[in-house]
């Protein structure tokens, strides 16, 4: 069980690092477009989202990581709480940051100083893509 839990955790770490790096790169492209007042680049960057299959795969891996630590036998209730809570907290924070970076306009970590007319055009562009 040790090997299973550790391999899942290491796999999650590398997958998270890869996705966070990609999301950060896309966020920086949107920020650069706003800084240089390049609307076309902004529209392309702000419209990009993580694929739903990647999101679901990431959430499933996150669940496996947390659940794998339940397979251990802990002698101490305090140790059980610390390990499971710590792992769950780390996984939840990484997922929240990842999904927030994936939304550079409306997320908590958002790109500042976006002109209002750009936001209106972006929302109308997103609506036209849905229809």
N, CA, C and O atoms as a GROMACS GRO file, in nm:
protein
  524
    1UNK      N    1   0.081  -0.120   0.000
    1UNK     CA    2   0.000   0.000   0.000
    1UNK      C    3   0.085   0.126   0.000
    1UNK      O    4   0.048   0.227  -0.059
    2UNK      N    5   0.201   0.118   0.067
    2UNK     CA    6   0.291   0.233   0.067
    2UNK      C    7   0.327   0.276  -0.074
    2UNK      O    8   0.320   0.394  -0.109
    3UNK      N    9   0.365   0.178  -0.154
    3UNK     CA   10   0.406   0.208  -0.290
    3UNK      C   11   0.292   0.268  -0.370
    3UNK      O   12   0.312   0.363  -0.446
    4UNK      N   13   0.173   0.213  -0.355
    4UNK     CA   14   0.056   0.265  -0.427
    4UNK      C   15   0.030   0.411  -0.390
    4UNK      O   16   0.016   0.495  -0.478
    5UNK      N   17   0.025   0.440  -0.262
    5UNK     CA   18  -0.005   0.577  -0.218
    5UNK      C   19   0.104   0.674  -0.261
    5UNK      O   20   0.075   0.784  -0.306
    6UNK      N   21   0.229   0.634  -0.246
    6UNK     CA   22   0.338   0.724  -0.284
    6UNK      C   23   0.344   0.747  -0.434
    6UNK      O   24   0.371   0.859  -0.479
    7UNK      N   25   0.321   0.643  -0.512
    7UNK     CA   26   0.321   0.660  -0.658
    7UNK      C   27   0.207   0.750  -0.704
    7UNK      O   28   0.225   0.832  -0.794
    8UNK      N   29   0.091   0.734  -0.644
    8UNK     CA   30  -0.021   0.822  -0.679
    8UNK      C   31   0.012   0.967  -0.641
    8UNK      O   32  -0.016   1.059  -0.718
    9UNK      N   33   0.071   0.986  -0.524
    9UNK     CA   34   0.105   1.121  -0.479
    9UNK      C   35   0.211   1.184  -0.568
    9UNK      O   36   0.200   1.302  -0.604
   10UNK      N   37   0.314   1.108  -0.605
   10UNK     CA   38   0.419   1.161  -0.693
   10UNK      C   39   0.361   1.191  -0.831
   10UNK      O   40   0.394   1.294  -0.891
   11UNK      N   41   0.276   1.103  -0.883
   11UNK     CA   42   0.211   1.128  -1.011
   11UNK      C   43   0.126   1.254  -1.006
   11UNK      O   44   0.129   1.336  -1.099
   12UNK      N   45   0.051   1.270  -0.898
   12UNK     CA   46  -0.031   1.391  -0.882
   12UNK      C   47   0.057   1.515  -0.877
   12UNK      O   48   0.022   1.618  -0.934
   13UNK      N   49   0.171   1.506  -0.810
   13UNK     CA   50   0.261   1.620  -0.798
   13UNK      C   51   0.310   1.665  -0.935
   13UNK      O   52   0.308   1.784  -0.966
   14UNK      N   53   0.355   1.570  -1.017
   14UNK     CA   54   0.406   1.606  -1.150
   14UNK      C   55   0.293   1.655  -1.241
   14UNK      O   56   0.312   1.751  -1.316
   15UNK      N   57   0.177   1.592  -1.235
   15UNK     CA   58   0.063   1.634  -1.316
   15UNK      C   59   0.018   1.774  -1.275
   15UNK      O   60  -0.013   1.857  -1.360
   16UNK      N   61   0.014   1.800  -1.146
   16UNK     CA   62  -0.023   1.933  -1.096
   16UNK      C   63   0.078   2.038  -1.139
   16UNK      O   64   0.040   2.147  -1.183
   17UNK      N   65   0.205   2.005  -1.128
   17UNK     CA   66   0.309   2.100  -1.168
   17UNK      C   67   0.297   2.133  -1.317
   17UNK      O   68   0.310   2.249  -1.356
   18UNK      N   69   0.274   2.032  -1.398
   18UNK     CA   70   0.259   2.055  -1.542
   18UNK      C   71   0.138   2.143  -1.571
   18UNK      O   72   0.149   2.240  -1.646
   19UNK      N   73   0.022   2.110  -1.512
   19UNK     CA   74  -0.099   2.189  -1.538
   19UNK      C   75  -0.087   2.330  -1.484
   19UNK      O   76  -0.132   2.425  -1.549
   20UNK      N   77  -0.028   2.347  -1.366
   20UNK     CA   78  -0.010   2.481  -1.310
   20UNK      C   79   0.084   2.564  -1.396
   20UNK      O   80   0.062   2.684  -1.414
   21UNK      N   81   0.188   2.503  -1.449
   21UNK     CA   82   0.279   2.574  -1.537
   21UNK      C   83   0.207   2.619  -1.663
   21UNK      O   84   0.223   2.734  -1.707
   22UNK      N   85   0.129   2.530  -1.722
   22UNK     CA   86   0.055   2.566  -1.844
   22UNK      C   87  -0.048   2.677  -1.818
   22UNK      O   88  -0.060   2.770  -1.897
   23UNK      N   89  -0.121   2.666  -1.707
   23UNK     CA   90  -0.220   2.768  -1.673
   23UNK      C   91  -0.153   2.902  -1.646
   23UNK      O   92  -0.205   3.007  -1.685
   24UNK      N   93  -0.039   2.899  -1.581
   24UNK     CA   94   0.035   3.023  -1.554
   24UNK      C   95   0.083   3.087  -1.684
   24UNK      O   96   0.078   3.210  -1.698
   25UNK      N   97   0.130   3.006  -1.777
   25UNK     CA   98   0.174   3.060  -1.907
   25UNK      C   99   0.059   3.128  -1.980
   25UNK      O  100   0.076   3.236  -2.037
   26UNK      N  101  -0.058   3.065  -1.980
   26UNK     CA  102  -0.174   3.125  -2.046
   26UNK      C  103  -0.217   3.254  -1.975
   26UNK      O  104  -0.255   3.351  -2.040
   27UNK      N  105  -0.212   3.254  -1.842
   27UNK     CA  106  -0.247   3.374  -1.766
   27UNK      C  107  -0.153   3.488  -1.802
   27UNK      O  108  -0.196   3.602  -1.818
   28UNK      N  109  -0.024   3.456  -1.814
   28UNK     CA  110   0.076   3.559  -1.848
   28UNK      C  111   0.054   3.613  -1.989
   28UNK      O  112   0.078   3.731  -2.013
   29UNK      N  113   0.009   3.528  -2.081
   29UNK     CA  114  -0.019   3.575  -2.217
   29UNK      C  115  -0.133   3.676  -2.217
   29UNK      O  116  -0.128   3.777  -2.287
   30UNK      N  117  -0.237   3.649  -2.137
   30UNK     CA  118  -0.349   3.743  -2.127
   30UNK      C  119  -0.301   3.873  -2.063
   30UNK      O  120  -0.337   3.981  -2.109
   31UNK      N  121  -0.221   3.864  -1.958
   31UNK     CA  122  -0.169   3.983  -1.892
   31UNK      C  123  -0.082   4.064  -1.986
   31UNK      O  124  -0.089   4.187  -1.988
   32UNK      N  125   0.000   3.996  -2.064
   32UNK     CA  126   0.086   4.065  -2.161
   32UNK      C  127   0.003   4.134  -2.268
   32UNK      O  128   0.035   4.246  -2.311
   33UNK      N  129  -0.104   4.069  -2.312
   33UNK     CA  130  -0.191   4.130  -2.413
   33UNK      C  131  -0.256   4.257  -2.359
   33UNK      O  132  -0.267   4.356  -2.432
   34UNK      N  133  -0.298   4.255  -2.235
   34UNK     CA  134  -0.358   4.374  -2.175
   34UNK      C  135  -0.253   4.483  -2.159
   34UNK      O  136  -0.280   4.600  -2.188
   35UNK      N  137  -0.134   4.447  -2.115
   35UNK     CA  138  -0.027   4.545  -2.095
   35UNK      C  139   0.011   4.613  -2.225
   35UNK      O  140   0.034   4.733  -2.228
   36UNK      N  141   0.018   4.535  -2.334
   36UNK     CA  142   0.057   4.590  -2.464
   36UNK      C  143  -0.062   4.635  -2.548
   36UNK      O  144  -0.045   4.674  -2.664
   37UNK      N  145  -0.180   4.630  -2.491
   37UNK     CA  146  -0.304   4.675  -2.559
   37UNK      C  147  -0.325   4.603  -2.692
   37UNK      O  148  -0.355   4.666  -2.794
   38UNK      N  149  -0.308   4.471  -2.691
   38UNK     CA  150  -0.326   4.388  -2.809
   38UNK      C  151  -0.457   4.310  -2.791
   38UNK      O  152  -0.459   4.205  -2.726
   39UNK      N  153  -0.564   4.361  -2.849
   39UNK     CA  154  -0.696   4.300  -2.828
   39UNK      C  155  -0.706   4.162  -2.889
   39UNK      O  156  -0.765   4.072  -2.828
   40UNK      N  157  -0.649   4.142  -3.006
   40UNK     CA  158  -0.657   4.010  -3.070
   40UNK      C  159  -0.588   3.903  -2.986
   40UNK      O  160  -0.642   3.794  -2.967
   41UNK      N  161  -0.472   3.934  -2.935
   41UNK     CA  162  -0.401   3.839  -2.849
   41UNK      C  163  -0.481   3.816  -2.720
   41UNK      O  164  -0.486   3.704  -2.670
   42UNK      N  165  -0.542   3.921  -2.668
   42UNK     CA  166  -0.625   3.909  -2.548
   42UNK      C  167  -0.742   3.816  -2.573
   42UNK      O  168  -0.772   3.729  -2.491
   43UNK      N  169  -0.808   3.833  -2.685
   43UNK     CA  170  -0.926   3.752  -2.718
   43UNK      C  171  -0.888   3.604  -2.732
   43UNK      O  172  -0.961   3.516  -2.686
   44UNK      N  173  -0.774   3.578  -2.793
   44UNK     CA  174  -0.729   3.440  -2.809
   44UNK      C  175  -0.692   3.380  -2.673
   44UNK      O  176  -0.734   3.268  -2.642
   45UNK      N  177  -0.616   3.453  -2.594
   45UNK     CA  178  -0.571   3.402  -2.464
   45UNK      C  179  -0.684   3.386  -2.364
   45UNK      O  180  -0.689   3.287  -2.292
   46UNK      N  181  -0.774   3.484  -2.359
   46UNK     CA  182  -0.883   3.480  -2.261
   46UNK      C  183  -0.987   3.374  -2.296
   46UNK      O  184  -1.060   3.328  -2.209
   47UNK      N  185  -0.994   3.337  -2.423
   47UNK     CA  186  -1.092   3.237  -2.465
   47UNK      C  187  -1.046   3.094  -2.438
   47UNK      O  188  -1.127   3.002  -2.437
   48UNK      N  189  -0.917   3.077  -2.417
   48UNK     CA  190  -0.863   2.942  -2.394
   48UNK      C  191  -0.902   2.894  -2.256
   48UNK      O  192  -0.892   2.967  -2.157
   49UNK      N  193  -0.946   2.771  -2.250
   49UNK     CA  194  -0.981   2.705  -2.124
   49UNK      C  195  -0.922   2.565  -2.124
   49UNK      O  196  -0.891   2.508  -2.229
   50UNK      N  197  -0.908   2.513  -2.005
   50UNK     CA  198  -0.865   2.374  -1.991
   50UNK      C  199  -0.978   2.285  -2.043
   50UNK      O  200  -1.096   2.312  -2.020
   51UNK      N  201  -0.942   2.180  -2.112
   51UNK     CA  202  -1.042   2.088  -2.165
   51UNK      C  203  -1.117   2.020  -2.049
   51UNK      O  204  -1.056   1.987  -1.948
   52UNK      N  205  -1.248   2.000  -2.064
   52UNK     CA  206  -1.324   1.934  -1.958
   52UNK      C  207  -1.271   1.795  -1.922
   52UNK      O  208  -1.279   1.753  -1.806
   53UNK      N  209  -1.217   1.724  -2.020
   53UNK     CA  210  -1.161   1.591  -1.990
   53UNK      C  211  -1.037   1.602  -1.901
   53UNK      O  212  -1.014   1.517  -1.814
   54UNK      N  213  -0.958   1.707  -1.922
   54UNK     CA  214  -0.841   1.728  -1.836
   54UNK      C  215  -0.887   1.765  -1.695
   54UNK      O  216  -0.830   1.717  -1.597
   55UNK      N  217  -0.988   1.850  -1.685
   55UNK     CA  218  -1.041   1.888  -1.554
   55UNK      C  219  -1.092   1.765  -1.478
   55UNK      O  220  -1.062   1.748  -1.360
   56UNK      N  221  -1.168   1.681  -1.546
   56UNK     CA  222  -1.223   1.562  -1.480
   56UNK      C  223  -1.111   1.465  -1.441
   56UNK      O  224  -1.113   1.408  -1.332
   57UNK      N  225  -1.014   1.446  -1.530
   57UNK     CA  226  -0.901   1.358  -1.499
   57UNK      C  227  -0.826   1.410  -1.377
   57UNK      O  228  -0.787   1.333  -1.289
   58UNK      N  229  -0.806   1.540  -1.372
   58UNK     CA  230  -0.735   1.599  -1.258
   58UNK      C  231  -0.814   1.580  -1.129
   58UNK      O  232  -0.756   1.546  -1.026
   59UNK      N  233  -0.944   1.601  -1.133
   59UNK     CA  234  -1.025   1.583  -1.013
   59UNK      C  235  -1.028   1.437  -0.967
   59UNK      O  236  -1.028   1.410  -0.846
   60UNK      N  237  -1.030   1.345  -1.060
   60UNK     CA  238  -1.027   1.202  -1.025
   60UNK      C  239  -0.893   1.166  -0.961
   60UNK      O  240  -0.888   1.094  -0.861
   61UNK      N  241  -0.784   1.217  -1.018
   61UNK     CA  242  -0.652   1.191  -0.960
   61UNK      C  243  -0.642   1.253  -0.821
   61UNK      O  244  -0.585   1.193  -0.730
   62UNK      N  245  -0.698   1.373  -0.804
   62UNK     CA  246  -0.700   1.437  -0.672
   62UNK      C  247  -0.774   1.350  -0.570
   62UNK      O  248  -0.730   1.334  -0.457
   63UNK      N  249  -0.886   1.294  -0.611
   63UNK     CA  250  -0.963   1.208  -0.521
   63UNK      C  251  -0.883   1.083  -0.486
   63UNK      O  252  -0.882   1.041  -0.370
   64UNK      N  253  -0.816   1.023  -0.584
   64UNK     CA  254  -0.732   0.905  -0.557
   64UNK      C  255  -0.619   0.937  -0.460
   64UNK      O  256  -0.586   0.857  -0.373
   65UNK      N  257  -0.560   1.055  -0.475
   65UNK     CA  258  -0.451   1.094  -0.385
   65UNK      C  259  -0.500   1.100  -0.242
   65UNK      O  260  -0.439   1.044  -0.152
   66UNK      N  261  -0.611   1.169  -0.221
   66UNK     CA  262  -0.664   1.183  -0.085
   66UNK      C  263  -0.708   1.047  -0.031
   66UNK      O  264  -0.677   1.012   0.083
   67UNK      N  265  -0.782   0.972  -0.111
   67UNK     CA  266  -0.832   0.842  -0.065
   67UNK      C  267  -0.722   0.741  -0.040
   67UNK      O  268  -0.738   0.652   0.044
   68UNK      N  269  -0.610   0.752  -0.110
   68UNK     CA  270  -0.502   0.655  -0.090
   68UNK      C  271  -0.442   0.664   0.050
   68UNK      O  272  -0.388   0.565   0.100
   69UNK      N  273  -0.450   0.779   0.112
   69UNK     CA  274  -0.395   0.792   0.247
   69UNK      C  275  -0.487   0.731   0.353
   69UNK      O  276  -0.447   0.715   0.468
   70UNK      N  277  -0.608   0.697   0.315
   70UNK     CA  278  -0.698   0.624   0.406
   70UNK      C  279  -0.661   0.476   0.413
   70UNK      O  280  -0.711   0.405   0.501
   71UNK      N  281  -0.577   0.429   0.323
   71UNK     CA  282  -0.540   0.288   0.321
   71UNK      C  283  -0.436   0.252   0.427
   71UNK      O  284  -0.413   0.135   0.455
   72UNK      N  285  -0.374   0.353   0.485
   72UNK     CA  286  -0.273   0.329   0.589
   72UNK      C  287  -0.340   0.305   0.724
   72UNK      O  288  -0.451   0.352   0.750
   73UNK      N  289  -0.270   0.232   0.807
   73UNK     CA  290  -0.314   0.214   0.946
   73UNK      C  291  -0.234   0.311   1.033
   73UNK      O  292  -0.112   0.304   1.039
   74UNK      N  293  -0.304   0.400   1.097
   74UNK     CA  294  -0.240   0.498   1.185
   74UNK      C  295  -0.269   0.460   1.330
   74UNK      O  296  -0.383   0.432   1.366
   75UNK      N  297  -0.164   0.459   1.412
   75UNK     CA  298  -0.181   0.426   1.554
   75UNK      C  299  -0.236   0.543   1.633
   75UNK      O  300  -0.300   0.524   1.737
   76UNK      N  301  -0.212   0.662   1.586
   76UNK     CA  302  -0.253   0.782   1.659
   76UNK      C  303  -0.363   0.855   1.582
   76UNK      O  304  -0.354   0.872   1.461
   77UNK      N  305  -0.466   0.897   1.655
   77UNK     CA  306  -0.574   0.973   1.593
   77UNK      C  307  -0.523   1.110   1.546
   77UNK      O  308  -0.568   1.162   1.444
   78UNK      N  309  -0.431   1.166   1.622
   78UNK     CA  310  -0.374   1.297   1.585
   78UNK      C  311  -0.294   1.284   1.455
   78UNK      O  312  -0.305   1.369   1.367
   79UNK      N  313  -0.215   1.179   1.445
   79UNK     CA  314  -0.137   1.156   1.323
   79UNK      C  315  -0.230   1.135   1.203
   79UNK      O  316  -0.204   1.186   1.094
   80UNK      N  317  -0.336   1.060   1.224
   80UNK     CA  318  -0.435   1.039   1.118
   80UNK      C  319  -0.491   1.172   1.069
   80UNK      O  320  -0.498   1.197   0.949
   81UNK      N  321  -0.530   1.256   1.163
   81UNK     CA  322  -0.586   1.387   1.128
   81UNK      C  323  -0.484   1.472   1.054
   81UNK      O  324  -0.517   1.532   0.952
   82UNK      N  325  -0.362   1.477   1.103
   82UNK     CA  326  -0.259   1.561   1.042
   82UNK      C  327  -0.228   1.515   0.899
   82UNK      O  328  -0.221   1.598   0.809
   83UNK      N  329  -0.211   1.387   0.879
   83UNK     CA  330  -0.175   1.336   0.746
   83UNK      C  331  -0.290   1.355   0.648
   83UNK      O  332  -0.271   1.406   0.538
   84UNK      N  333  -0.409   1.313   0.686
   84UNK     CA  334  -0.522   1.320   0.594
   84UNK      C  335  -0.566   1.465   0.571
   84UNK      O  336  -0.594   1.504   0.458
   85UNK      N  337  -0.572   1.545   0.678
   85UNK     CA  338  -0.610   1.684   0.661
   85UNK      C  339  -0.504   1.759   0.580
   85UNK      O  340  -0.537   1.837   0.491
   86UNK      N  341  -0.377   1.735   0.611
   86UNK     CA  342  -0.269   1.802   0.538
   86UNK      C  343  -0.270   1.769   0.390
   86UNK      O  344  -0.256   1.857   0.306
   87UNK      N  345  -0.286   1.642   0.359
   87UNK     CA  346  -0.291   1.600   0.219
   87UNK      C  347  -0.413   1.658   0.149
   87UNK      O  348  -0.403   1.709   0.038
   88UNK      N  349  -0.527   1.651   0.214
   88UNK     CA  350  -0.651   1.704   0.156
   88UNK      C  351  -0.641   1.854   0.134
   88UNK      O  352  -0.684   1.904   0.030
   89UNK      N  353  -0.583   1.925   0.230
   89UNK     CA  354  -0.568   2.070   0.217
   89UNK      C  355  -0.475   2.105   0.102
   89UNK      O  356  -0.505   2.194   0.023
   90UNK      N  357  -0.362   2.035   0.091
   90UNK     CA  358  -0.267   2.059  -0.017
   90UNK      C  359  -0.331   2.034  -0.153
   90UNK      O  360  -0.315   2.114  -0.245
   91UNK      N  361  -0.401   1.924  -0.165
   91UNK     CA  362  -0.466   1.889  -0.291
   91UNK      C  363  -0.575   1.992  -0.327
   91UNK      O  364  -0.584   2.036  -0.441
   92UNK      N  365  -0.656   2.029  -0.229
   92UNK     CA  366  -0.763   2.126  -0.253
   92UNK      C  367  -0.706   2.262  -0.293
   92UNK      O  368  -0.759   2.326  -0.385
   93UNK      N  369  -0.603   2.307  -0.227
   93UNK     CA  370  -0.542   2.438  -0.261
   93UNK      C  371  -0.482   2.436  -0.401
   93UNK      O  372  -0.497   2.532  -0.476
   94UNK      N  373  -0.413   2.329  -0.436
   94UNK     CA  374  -0.354   2.319  -0.570
   94UNK      C  375  -0.464   2.321  -0.676
   94UNK      O  376  -0.450   2.387  -0.779
   95UNK      N  377  -0.574   2.248  -0.651
   95UNK     CA  378  -0.685   2.247  -0.747
   95UNK      C  379  -0.750   2.384  -0.758
   95UNK      O  380  -0.784   2.428  -0.868
   96UNK      N  381  -0.769   2.451  -0.645
   96UNK     CA  382  -0.830   2.584  -0.648
   96UNK      C  383  -0.744   2.684  -0.725
   96UNK      O  384  -0.796   2.764  -0.803
   97UNK      N  385  -0.614   2.681  -0.703
   97UNK     CA  386  -0.524   2.772  -0.775
   97UNK      C  387  -0.525   2.739  -0.923
   97UNK      O  388  -0.529   2.830  -1.007
   98UNK      N  389  -0.523   2.612  -0.957
   98UNK     CA  390  -0.524   2.572  -1.098
   98UNK      C  391  -0.651   2.620  -1.168
   98UNK      O  392  -0.644   2.680  -1.275
   99UNK      N  393  -0.765   2.595  -1.109
   99UNK     CA  394  -0.891   2.636  -1.172
   99UNK      C  395  -0.907   2.788  -1.172
   99UNK      O  396  -0.974   2.843  -1.260
  100UNK      N  397  -0.848   2.855  -1.075
  100UNK     CA  398  -0.854   3.001  -1.073
  100UNK      C  399  -0.764   3.061  -1.181
  100UNK      O  400  -0.803   3.158  -1.246
  101UNK      N  401  -0.646   3.005  -1.200
  101UNK     CA  402  -0.558   3.053  -1.306
  101UNK      C  403  -0.617   3.027  -1.444
  101UNK      O  404  -0.588   3.099  -1.539
  102UNK      N  405  -0.700   2.925  -1.455
  102UNK     CA  406  -0.763   2.892  -1.583
  102UNK      C  407  -0.866   2.998  -1.622
  102UNK      O  408  -0.906   3.005  -1.738
  103UNK      N  409  -0.908   3.080  -1.528
  103UNK     CA  410  -1.005   3.187  -1.554
  103UNK      C  411  -0.938   3.322  -1.522
  103UNK      O  412  -0.956   3.376  -1.413
  104UNK      N  413  -0.859   3.376  -1.619
  104UNK     CA  414  -0.781   3.497  -1.589
  104UNK      C  415  -0.865   3.625  -1.579
  104UNK      O  416  -0.814   3.728  -1.534
  105UNK      N  417  -0.990   3.620  -1.619
  105UNK     CA  418  -1.073   3.741  -1.617
  105UNK      C  419  -1.153   3.753  -1.489
  105UNK      O  420  -1.154   3.859  -1.426
  106UNK      N  421  -1.220   3.646  -1.448
  106UNK     CA  422  -1.313   3.652  -1.336
  106UNK      C  423  -1.264   3.580  -1.211
  106UNK      O  424  -1.336   3.578  -1.110
  107UNK      N  425  -1.147   3.523  -1.214
  107UNK     CA  426  -1.096   3.450  -1.099
  107UNK      C  427  -1.043   3.542  -0.991
  107UNK      O  428  -1.035   3.664  -1.010
  108UNK      N  429  -1.006   3.483  -0.881
  108UNK     CA  430  -0.946   3.559  -0.772
  108UNK      C  431  -0.810   3.613  -0.814
  108UNK      O  432  -0.775   3.727  -0.784
  109UNK      N  433  -0.733   3.531  -0.885
  109UNK     CA  434  -0.605   3.575  -0.942
  109UNK      C  435  -0.636   3.621  -1.084
  109UNK      O  436  -0.617   3.546  -1.180
  110UNK      N  437  -0.683   3.744  -1.098
  110UNK     CA  438  -0.725   3.791  -1.229
  110UNK      C  439  -0.627   3.893  -1.287
  110UNK      O  440  -0.544   3.950  -1.216
  111UNK      N  441  -0.639   3.913  -1.416
  111UNK     CA  442  -0.555   4.010  -1.485
  111UNK      C  443  -0.613   4.148  -1.458
  111UNK      O  444  -0.731   4.172  -1.484
  112UNK      N  445  -0.532   4.240  -1.406
  112UNK     CA  446  -0.584   4.374  -1.375
  112UNK      C  447  -0.588   4.466  -1.498
  112UNK      O  448  -0.524   4.440  -1.599
  113UNK      N  449  -0.665   4.571  -1.485
  113UNK     CA  450  -0.670   4.682  -1.581
  113UNK      C  451  -0.717   4.643  -1.721
  113UNK      O  452  -0.668   4.696  -1.820
  114UNK      N  453  -0.811   4.551  -1.728
  114UNK     CA  454  -0.868   4.514  -1.858
  114UNK      C  455  -0.972   4.620  -1.895
  114UNK      O  456  -1.061   4.648  -1.815
  115UNK      N  457  -0.962   4.679  -2.014
  115UNK     CA  458  -1.062   4.778  -2.054
  115UNK      C  459  -1.203   4.718  -2.058
  115UNK      O  460  -1.221   4.603  -2.097
  116UNK      N  461  -1.300   4.796  -2.017
  116UNK     CA  462  -1.439   4.746  -2.009
  116UNK      C  463  -1.493   4.704  -2.145
  116UNK      O  464  -1.566   4.606  -2.154
  117UNK      N  465  -1.458   4.777  -2.250
  117UNK     CA  466  -1.507   4.740  -2.383
  117UNK      C  467  -1.449   4.606  -2.427
  117UNK      O  468  -1.515   4.532  -2.502
  118UNK      N  469  -1.328   4.572  -2.384
  118UNK     CA  470  -1.270   4.442  -2.415
  118UNK      C  471  -1.349   4.331  -2.347
  118UNK      O  472  -1.372   4.225  -2.406
  119UNK      N  473  -1.389   4.356  -2.223
  119UNK     CA  474  -1.467   4.254  -2.150
  119UNK      C  475  -1.601   4.232  -2.216
  119UNK      O  476  -1.647   4.118  -2.228
  120UNK      N  477  -1.666   4.340  -2.261
  120UNK     CA  478  -1.794   4.326  -2.330
  120UNK      C  479  -1.778   4.248  -2.459
  120UNK      O  480  -1.860   4.160  -2.490
  121UNK      N  481  -1.674   4.277  -2.535
  121UNK     CA  482  -1.649   4.205  -2.660
  121UNK      C  483  -1.616   4.058  -2.633
  121UNK      O  484  -1.656   3.969  -2.708
  122UNK      N  485  -1.542   4.034  -2.524
  122UNK     CA  486  -1.510   3.895  -2.488
  122UNK      C  487  -1.636   3.818  -2.452
  122UNK      O  488  -1.652   3.704  -2.497
  123UNK      N  489  -1.724   3.877  -2.373
  123UNK     CA  490  -1.848   3.808  -2.335
  123UNK      C  491  -1.937   3.783  -2.457
  123UNK      O  492  -1.998   3.676  -2.467
  124UNK      N  493  -1.944   3.879  -2.550
  124UNK     CA  494  -2.024   3.856  -2.670
  124UNK      C  495  -1.956   3.749  -2.759
  124UNK      O  496  -2.025   3.672  -2.825
  125UNK      N  497  -1.823   3.746  -2.759
  125UNK     CA  498  -1.751   3.642  -2.835
  125UNK      C  499  -1.777   3.504  -2.776
  125UNK      O  500  -1.796   3.408  -2.851
  126UNK      N  501  -1.779   3.493  -2.642
  126UNK     CA  502  -1.807   3.365  -2.578
  126UNK      C  503  -1.950   3.320  -2.603
  126UNK      O  504  -1.975   3.201  -2.624
  127UNK      N  505  -2.044   3.414  -2.602
  127UNK     CA  506  -2.184   3.379  -2.629
  127UNK      C  507  -2.200   3.330  -2.772
  127UNK      O  508  -2.275   3.235  -2.797
  128UNK      N  509  -2.132   3.395  -2.867
  128UNK     CA  510  -2.144   3.353  -3.007
  128UNK      C  511  -2.081   3.215  -3.029
  128UNK      O  512  -2.127   3.140  -3.115
  129UNK      N  513  -1.978   3.181  -2.953
  129UNK     CA  514  -1.917   3.049  -2.965
  129UNK      C  515  -2.009   2.940  -2.910
  129UNK      O  516  -2.007   2.827  -2.957
  130UNK      N  517  -2.091   2.975  -2.807
  130UNK     CA  518  -2.183   2.879  -2.750
  130UNK      C  519  -2.299   2.848  -2.843
  130UNK      O  520  -2.352   2.737  -2.842
  131UNK      N  521  -2.339   2.943  -2.921
  131UNK     CA  522  -2.454   2.925  -3.010
  131UNK      C  523  -2.414   2.865  -3.139
  131UNK      O  524  -2.498   2.843  -3.226
   0.00000   0.00000   0.00000
